[in-house]
Amino acid sequence: MAIQINTSQILKLAIPAIIAGIAEPLISITDLAIIGKMDGDTTNALAAIGLVGTFLSAIIWTLAQTKTSISSIVSNTLGANQLEKINDLIPQVVWLNIVLGTCIYLVTAPMASYIFTLYKAQDEVLSIASSYYQIRAIGFPMTLCAFAIFGIFRGLQNTSWAMIASLSGAVVNIGLNFILVYGIKGFVPAYGIMGAAYASLAAQLVMLLIAIFFLYKKTIFSMKLTLWQPHEKLKKHIGLTANFFLRTVAINVAIYFSYQFANSYGVEEAAAHAVLMNVWLFFSFLVDGFANAGNAIGGKLFGSKDADSLKYLANKTSLYGVVMAAILAVICTILYPYLGTRFTDDPEVLEIIANSFWIVLLMQPINAVAFVYDGIFKGWGEASYLRNLLWLLTALVFLPVLFILDYFNDNLHAVWFAFFAWMIGRAAVLYFKFKSKVAAMVIE
């Protein structure tokens, strides 16, 4: 069978997806950098905002599985030339996301102090984190609505519209951050930390409005509910979302334990870990653009049962992902002495960052392989397999490595070597599982 895809098709999806994917972590990392440079002692603020940024990214990563499930359905339907059959499904998915985002806000915002206490945040760090989160959390309904629409775009093999929306939001966030955090003398008061939260909300609103514009102008879909009874594929969407959600909960368990251990080491270690984690998430979302291409194209090829094209897709997206990860690692190695100073001037925090950041860089190529194959499996709708794999690796790899190295007083090294081992496990298992699945497809 002739290969149905080429490199340009992959890059046409991957490059916009990379830009779109980094918008949310970029918002958090921008907040972190600007707040870390405010006047006075900002170590507590850095630890607090870094914790909230990671927590938000973890929740959004979890809830973004609604985007993955609708993308899988749309791409599979597109591959089978049956797109018209899901016209009524789309608005149901979008409004379901809005309701879900509202529920998440109503549940978590009043419990913010309790939530961050579980991460062992204390005193001023706890107070700042709670107040900042309660404002940022207002954006959940907007973010989830935008994500559902982005998933539709990806399923239609277009990531450019999501890129434009996300990039616009990121630009708005950066501009408003400087204005609202530091203020403009005689015009705008300096809101400090809360100013960063308001800037993030404005960015999320901009992303949503642009996403809605493209939905109506560029697709056959809308947000108008015309079918009041559940669409026949809504159950599949909810099932996929539930399993993808549970899969990502396993990721959040790993992140939760990493913060719990980091906070137990001291406020300087917590601040350093906050920086490292937000940088790691930023890199992850950046490289994940190739996983998004694998997700969109892989779902379509799975729908048409094209094994040869799937192998080509996996090889190319893995190669590009690894190359990008390696380039990022090399750039950061060159800039190693200066990276920490973008976030803080605290010499102790800077020393801790310098002592651990090399582990984050070393794992980047491994991350790329894991993310690419994870994306392809998402496109196939293999939600239950991914769920089980992540829980097993968290229980049998991440946590044992973390507890053993912590026992030997390895501090933040314990946390990041645990993540390293965890990512190696993900990459290896998914690679061999892909090989066996494609081989079985050829036999069929």
SULNORJO-V578415 format. One record per residue. NEAR is the number of other ideal C-beta (glycine too) atoms within 12 Angstrom. Layout:
near->[NEAR;NEAR]
//
This chain:
near->[16;9;20;22;34;16;21;12;26;42;26;23;47;45;27;32;47;41;29;45;43;36;46;48;38;36;45;49;43;36;52;45;35;37;48;40;26;31;14;15;19;33;34;34;42;51;50;45;54;53;49;47;47;46;37;48;41;35;38;41;37;36;42;44;42;47;49;50;47;49;52;48;50;47;44;36;35;33;32;20;12;19;26;15;20;34;24;26;38;41;32;34;47;40;30;32;41;30;20;32;34;24;18;32;30;17;17;30;26;15;18;31;25;17;30;38;21;23;38;28;38;24;19;22;37;29;23;39;45;35;27;46;43;30;32;44;38;26;40;38;29;37;46;41;37;46;47;47;47;50;49;50;43;50;45;35;36;34;44;27;35;46;33;28;41;43;30;30;40;37;25;32;42;28;21;33;40;26;24;33;38;25;20;16;9;7;10;17;16;23;26;28;40;29;31;46;40;30;40;50;35;32;40;42;27;33;41;38;23;35;43;31;21;31;33;21;15;22;29;18;34;23;27;17;21;16;20;12;12;19;27;17;29;29;19;25;41;26;22;39;38;24;32;41;32;26;37;35;25;34;41;33;27;39;41;31;32;47;43;28;37;43;37;23;28;23;35;31;39;47;45;44;48;54;46;46;48;46;41;45;39;36;41;42;36;38;45;43;41;48;49;52;48;55;54;51;52;51;43;39;38;36;30;25;23;25;26;21;31;39;27;28;44;41;28;31;45;37;24;33;45;28;23;33;39;25;21;33;31;17;18;30;20;13;18;21;15;16;31;35;21;24;41;37;20;29;15;23;38;29;21;35;43;28;24;38;36;22;32;42;32;27;37;39;30;35;41;41;40;43;46;46;45;49;47;50;42;49;48;42;36;31;33;21;28;42;30;21;33;39;28;21;34;35;21;19;30;38;29;22;33;37;20;18;25;26;13;13;12;23;29;42;33;34;43;40;32;36;44;33;29;39;41;25;32;41;34;21;28;37;26;17;26;37;21;15;27;31;16;14;23;16;10;9]
//
